[in-house]
Amino acid sequence: MNEFATLPDILKPDARSRDALLEVTDLCVRFPSDDGVVHAVEHVSFSVHANETLGVVGESGSGKSVTSMAILGLLPTYALVSGSVKFRGEELLGRSDKAMRSIRGDKIAMIFQDALTSLNPVFTVGRQIVEAIVVHQRITKDAAKQRAIELLELVGIPNPQDRFDQHPHQFSGGMRQRAMIAMAIANEPDVLIADEPTTALDVTIQAQVLDVLERIRERTNASIMLITHDLGVVAGVADRVMVMYAGHQVEVGGVDEIFYDGKHPYTRGLLESLPRLDRRNGTDQLHRIKGQPPSCVHLPPGCAFNPRCPHALPGLCDDTPPLLREVAPFHFSTCLRAEDIYPELR
């Protein structure tokens, strides 16, 4: 049987747009543990196109960060990874760590979610940016230093020449995040993976960081894979959205389709849990999705969202894991009852 036979036609490798820079097909990541095998990522397929921002959203533990780490080959050696990850048509899975070094930081770069622990506290911020440059470019250290100062200025660091010689602890949280962005874009990568880039930042700084990412995309034409649990962040910057739950992708579509016409109960539950100014009097209480996400060691046999879903039917939703299918043009959902509970699909 063809390993891609269960995928929707538009997600199969031979049917994708030619401008797809990153193609992930049927990605599975599992970790052995004392309690059993952890199914961290299950049969995830998506693509990132040229000059596009793909938002990846979901609760903590849904597999967002593990997916990004698998793309860059940063998972521990005991992780069991299968499927396909292609960059410009070349397979990345199975490459040695040495071979991946030419990809990481150059063609595909990553902004990690905790800048304080990701930056080395021993070295100055400027030195760390310079190292990221000279690893991939034949350039003198003086030229690399000038380039690093320009990058610090680009991401909005005040007095970049003075800040170049300062250590991470001398930067505020927002400035450390900007420094991480400067390091990630030092070699003008084709794909930039931003893993929770606004975590633990106040709203004002979040907006500034997102503005920096948008300006970088406009200037370098880089594609961005933005991983977050904040739907508000995705609404403002993403072109397409992938919603993940318990290691599975449950919905994929354009940002407008996801936010205004979601086709999966989990997506709608997330959106209804957001505070809104247009709620009518008497309905100002936030919606709550009942229950808790399942253990990735003991996933339910059918739909992973079945135990929490208000629309689940016995004998249907608790039987076979649903596949991602096209429920509207370029809009995909795994919900088996999408046509029943969202009658506009009929």
Summary of the structure (lengths in Angstrom):
residues: 346
radius of gyration: 21.0
end to end distance: 31.6
largest distance: 67.6
contacts: 1077
relative contact order: 0.14
helix: 33%
strand: 23%
